[in-house]
């Protein structure tokens, strides 16, 4: 498996955000990294109002 194809600056920022060592991040399988990024985005997203959630489920 080859290392992720991301810039060094991006790798450093991601490692800090995900709280993982840089080397571990660079050798992390892409599907696991995407899952961790989705969790991070979900936790950083502002909570939605109940009306917005209902509108999205109806569409």
C-alpha positions in Angstrom: 0.0 0.0 0.0 1.4 3.4 -0.9 1.3 6.5 1.3 -1.5 9.0 0.9 -1.1 11.5 -1.9 -1.5 14.6 0.2 0.7 17.6 0.7 3.0 17.8 3.8 1.0 20.8 5.2 -2.3 19.0 4.8 -0.8 15.9 6.5 0.4 17.9 9.5 -3.0 19.6 9.9 -4.9 16.3 9.6 -2.6 14.5 12.0 -3.2 17.3 14.6 -7.0 17.4 14.0 -7.4 13.6 14.2 -4.9 13.3 17.1 -2.8 10.6 15.4 0.9 10.5 14.7 1.9 11.8 11.3 3.5 8.5 10.2 0.4 6.6 11.1 -1.8 9.0 9.2 0.4 8.7 6.0 0.0 4.9 6.1 -3.6 4.8 7.0 -5.9 3.1 4.5 -7.9 5.7 2.6 -11.3 4.3 3.6 -10.4 4.6 7.3 -9.2 8.1 6.9 -12.4 9.1 5.1 -14.4 7.6 7.9 -12.4 9.5 10.5 -12.8 12.7 8.5 -16.6 12.1 8.4 -16.7 11.7 12.2 -14.7 14.8 12.6 -16.9 16.8 10.3 -20.0 15.6 12.1 -18.6 16.5 15.5 -17.5 20.0 14.4 -20.8 20.8 12.5 -23.1 23.1 14.4 -26.3 21.4 15.7 -29.2 21.7 13.3 -32.6 22.9 14.3 -35.3 20.1 14.5 -37.2 21.7 11.5 -34.1 21.4 9.3 -33.7 17.7 10.1 -37.3 17.0 9.3 -37.1 18.8 5.9 -34.0 16.8 4.9 -35.7 13.5 5.7 -38.8 14.4 3.7 -36.9 15.2 0.6 
